[in-house]
C-alpha cells in the first residue's frame, strides 16, 4: 500500500470550513466526520483532517498558531494546468478566502495560491511536463 499523508489543520468553524472546501470541489469521508472533525479527500493518498480547536488540542501540548498572523505550514498541491491553478484561486476567493501574493511564473513552473478561512496557505503549482522527470 502506498504511503498516505494526513495533514491536520485546526479550524475555528468546522461547518464553514466544510462549505468553503466543498465549493472548491473537495469531498469528505463521512466515516471520519463528526461535529469535531472531517476528513477532506485531496487524492487517493492525500487527506486533510479539519479539526475544531478543541479536537486539535487533543493531539498536541503546544498552542495553536493563529494562521492569520503566523505561518506554521504551507500546503502545496499540484494542478493539471495553469488555468486550473487560476480557477482554483478564483473559486477560493469567491468562497471567502483571500490571496496573499500575485501569481508567480517561473517558466518551468507556475504558482499561485490562497488563504482559507482560517488563514492557512494553500499554494497551487503547475509544472511544465517536460521539466518533470
C-alpha positions, 0 to 999 in steps of 0.5 A, spaced: 500 500 500 502 506 498 504 511 503 498 516 505 499 523 508 494 526 513 495 533 514 491 536 520 489 543 520 485 546 526 479 550 524 475 555 528 468 553 524 468 546 522 461 547 518 464 553 514 470 550 513 466 544 510 462 549 505 468 553 503 472 546 501 466 543 498 465 549 493 472 548 491 470 541 489 473 537 495 469 531 498 469 528 505 469 521 508 463 521 512 466 515 516 471 520 519 466 526 520 463 528 526 461 535 529 469 535 531 472 533 525 472 531 517 476 528 513 477 532 506 479 527 500 485 531 496 487 524 492 487 517 493 493 518 498 492 525 500 487 527 506 486 533 510 483 532 517 479 539 519 479 539 526 475 544 531 480 547 536 478 543 541 479 536 537 486 539 535 488 540 542 487 533 543 493 531 539 498 536 541 501 540 548 503 546 544 498 552 542 495 553 536 498 558 531 493 563 529 494 562 521 492 569 520 498 572 523 503 566 523 505 561 518 506 554 521 505 550 514 504 551 507 500 546 503 502 545 496 498 541 491 499 540 484 494 542 478 493 539 471 494 546 468 495 553 469 488 555 468 486 550 473 491 553 478 487 560 476 480 557 477 482 554 483 484 561 486 478 564 483 473 559 486 477 560 493 476 567 493 469 567 491 468 562 497 471 567 502 478 566 502 483 571 500 490 571 496 496 573 499 501 574 493 500 575 485 501 569 481 508 567 480 511 564 473 517 561 473 517 558 466 518 551 468 513 552 473 507 556 475 504 558 482 499 561 485 495 560 491 490 562 497 488 563 504 482 559 507 478 561 512 482 560 517 488 563 514 492 557 512 496 557 505 494 553 500 499 554 494 497 551 487 503 549 482 503 547 475 509 544 472 511 544 465 511 536 463 517 536 460 521 539 466 518 533 470 522 527 470 
